[in-house]
Amino acid sequence: MQQNKLKKHSRFYLIDLYAGQGGFISGFNRVDGWEHFLAVEITEKHCNVLREIHPNVPVLQKDVALVNWEEVLDGTEIDCVIGGPPCQPFSQGNNRRNGWNDPRNGVPTFVNAVKNINPKTFLMENVPWLWGSSQKQHVQKLIDELIEFGYTYTDAAILDAADFGAPCHRRRLFIYGTKLPHEWPVKTHKGKHTSARNYLAPLLSNREPDGAPLPEWVKPKIKGSKGDIIVDCKQGNKMGRQYVSLDEPCFTLVSTQGIRHRIRYKGEYYRMRAPEAAALQGMDARCTIDGIGNAVNAWQAEAWAKTMKKYLIDIDQNA
């Protein structure tokens, strides 16, 4: 009887909101048992990339706020909703960070979609600043709203993708909601991070250098002779500098790698292109730079896919 139940529920329906170019999808595709019911994305070029790279994922180009979920679902029961609402109002890299009342804030829309879809579980991703700032009160209010709605076990935490095997850091806020008790992903690589070298060196070895050294006045501190990643970020009138050895995880990527991110490898300089950024994020090299820099890291998404699948199997077995 148990075997029949496991076979019956061997696949779980998933909806990805604000899908971008598929960071979440890339990670969930690494775990058997997930079936993408729908990916919703408003940007045409992102939808085109999704359709090319993930032809088996139905893509709806539409504003999440305007989706008629009763019509789209047509009675289908959804197991899981995931998504990373637009983070520009809260991103530290954005000089126009207007906060909660910014019209680009998609967090309330994500919450409304979850309530309309009513999945068994949901997961929202966003920037850490949203949880450790004056915006936290707004987020907590929505969490309380979801708890009252029926997602009794809804909580939040900031996690780093490097702790789950990614060759780059990416600290992000995750809000995880279920109707029964749940567990969070296990940090499989905490204290034993994956270096960026094995992911970047093969790509750089196969192309010509295309980046100029940093200006002399920047005086970069090069760690060792084997090469380093150098980020050159200009924000306002200030120049921010960060140097990360190839023998460590890369720093968190942004959506303009070609301008901000330079790699020093064997004494030569390279501008980070989409293939390098995609390799660090666990995504397809056909993605565009802005789609990669804003995406959920695939290693992080994979950890969540395993955790949420286990939750769904457990509740089905105990039903």
N, C-alpha and C positions, 0 to 999 in steps of 0.2 A: 504493500500500500504506500509506504514511504517512497519507494522508487518511482511509482507512478506519479506521485505528487511532485517529486523533483523534476521528472521529465516534463510534466505539464507546465511547470513554471521555470523552465530552463532558459527562457528569454524574457527580458523585462523591457517594457516600453519607456523610452527616454525622450524628453523634449529639451532642446537647448535654446535658451533665450539670449538675445544679443550675441549670436554665435561667432561674429567676427569672421576670421578665416580658419577657425576650427581647432584652437588649442585644446579646449575641453574634449572635442570629438576625437582628436588624435590620441589623447590619453585613454578615453573610454574604449576606443577601438582596439587597444592592447589587451583588453579583458573580454573573454568569451562571455556570452550571455546577454549582451545589451543590443537592443534593436532601436535604431533612431527613428522615432515616429515623425519628428519634425525639427528643423532648425530654423529659427526666425532671426532675420538680419535685415536692417533697413538700407545698408549701403550697397549699391549695385555692384561695385568692383569686388567687394568681399563675397557677395552671393555668387559671382561668376567664378571666383577661386574655389569656393566651397563645392560648387557643382562639378568643377574639373577634377579636383583632388578626391572628393568623396561622392562619386556618382550614385551611390546607393542611399544617400541621405536626402530625403525630401527637403527642399529649401523654399521658404516663404519669404519673399522680399516685402517687408511691411514693418511699420512701427509697431512694436509690441503693444503699445497702449491702444491700438486700433484693431487688434485681432478679436474677432468674434469667436470665442472659445467653444461655445455651444455648437456652432456650425462646424468648426474645424474638427472637434473631437468626435462628433456624431455618435456619442454613446461609448466611445473607447475609454477604457480605464487606463490611466497613465501611472506608471510606477514611480517615476523620478523626473523632477524638473531641475535643471542646472542653468547657470548663467552668470555672467559678469556685467551688470548694468554699467552704462557710461560713467567713467570715474573723473572726467575733466574737472567737475566742480570741486573735487577733493584732492586732486593730484598735487604733490609737492613740486612737481616739475612744471606746473602751469602757473604763469604769472596772473592769469585771470581766474583765480580760484575763488569762486563766489559763494561756495557753500550750499547749504541745504535748499535754499530757495532758487538756486540756479535752474533755469528751465531744462538744462541738460541732465539733471539728476534723474536717473532711471530707477533708483532703488524703490520708491513707492510703487512704481508701475510693475516692477518685478513681484513685489508682495501681492499686489492685486491680481496678477496673473496666476500666482500660486493658489490663491484662494478660489479663483474661477476654475482652474484645472483640477484642483484638489488631488494631487498625487499622494502616494504613500510616503514619499520623502522628498526633500528639496535641498539644494545647496546653492548658496550665493557667494560669489567671490568679488572682492573689491580692494581698494588700497588701504593700508594700515591706518593712515591718517584719519579715516572715517571712524575708527573705533577708539582712537586715543586723543580725541580733540573735543572741541565744543559741539561737534556733530553727534557725539556718542548718545546724547539724550534723545535725539531723533531716531537713531537706530534702535535704541532700547525700547522706544515706544512701539515701533513696528514689530519688534520681537515679541513684546507683550501682546500685541494684537494677534499675532500668529499663534501664540500659546492659547489665547482665549478662543481662537477659531478651531483649535483641536490639535495643533502641533505642540503637544504638551512638553516635548523634549526638544526645545529650540535653544541653542546656545551659540556662542561665537568665540573664535580664537584666531590669533595671528600665527601663521605657519610659513616656514621658509622651504622653498622647493628643493634646496640643496640638501636638506635633511631627509629627502626621499629619493636621492640618487641623481638629481639633475646636476649637470656640469655648470650651472650658474645659480647665483642667489636670486630669489624672488620672494620677498616677504609680502604676504597678502592676508587680508582678513577673509575668513570663511565663516559663514553663518549656516549652520546645519540644523535642519528641522525634521523631526519624526513624531509619530503618534504613540510610539512605544519606546522604551529605553534603547539607547544606541551607544556605540563605541566610536572613538575617533581613530583616524589612520595611525599606524605605528610608524615612528620615525626610524626607518631602517638604516639610514646613513648618518645619523647624528654623531658627530665626532669622527667620522670617517668619510669625509666628503669626496666627491668625484672631481677630478681636475678637468680643466677645459682643453688641455693639450691634445688628448686623443681625438677630440671632436674637431679641433681647428687646424692642427698641423697638416693633416692630409689634404685639406681643402686649399690651404695657403701654398702648399708645395706644388700645386698644379696650376697656379696662376701667377701672373707678374705683379710685383708691388705697384700700388696705385695711390699711395698716400705719402704726403710730405711729412718730414719730422716736425715735432712741435716747435714753436718759437723758442729761441734761446732763453728768453726771460722766464719761460715756464719752468725750465730746469727740472725735467722729469727725473725721478729716482728710479733707475732701472734695476730690477731685482735679478741679479745674475746675468749670465751671458746667453742663456738659451732663448730669451725672448719673453716679452710681457705684453699684456693687453693694456692700452692706455686710453682713458676716456678724457675727452676734451669738451667740457660742457660750458657753454656760455649762457648765463642766465642774467638778464639785465646788464649791469655794468660790472658784474663779478665773474671771474673765471674760476670754476670749480674743477679740481683735479683729483683723480683717483687712479691708483696704479695697482693692478692685480696680476700676480704671476700666473703664467699659464699652468703652473703646477698647483693651482687652487681653482675653486669654482669662479667663473666670471662674475662680475658685478651684475646687478639687475639691468636688463636691457630696456631702452626706451624706444619710442617709435621713429626716431631719426638717427639710427645707427650710423648711416653713411656720413653724416655730418659730425656727430659727437664721438663716435667710437672708432678708435684707431688701434691697430694691433702691430706691435713690434715683434717681428719674428726673424731670427737669424740676421739681425742687424738691419733689416728692411722694414718699411712701413706699409701697412695695408689699411684701406678703409673697409670697415665691416660691411659686407654685402648680405643679401637675403640668404644665400646658402649657409654662411657662417652663423648668422643669427638663428636660422631655422634649426641648425644642428644643436645649438645650445638650448633651444626651447623644445626640441623633440618634435618639430613640425616638418612639413614637406618644403623642399627648397623652392617650389613654385609659388609659395606665398610671397606677398609683397612686404616690404620693410615695415610699414605702419601696421599691417595685420599681425606681424610676428611680435613686434615690440609691445603691443597692447594685449597679447593673448595670455591665457592661462598656460602655465608650463605643463607639458604633457606628462612628465614624470609625477608631478603633483596630482594631475587629473587621474592618472593611472592608479595611484594610491587610493584616491577617493572612489574610483570605480570598483575596486576590490572591496573596500569597506562597505559601500552602500549595497553592493550585490549580496554580501554576507548578511546584512541586515534584512534584505528582502527575502532571502531564502529562509532565514530563521523565523520570520513572522509567518511565512507560508506554512512552514513545517508545524508551527504551534497553533495554526488557525483551527 
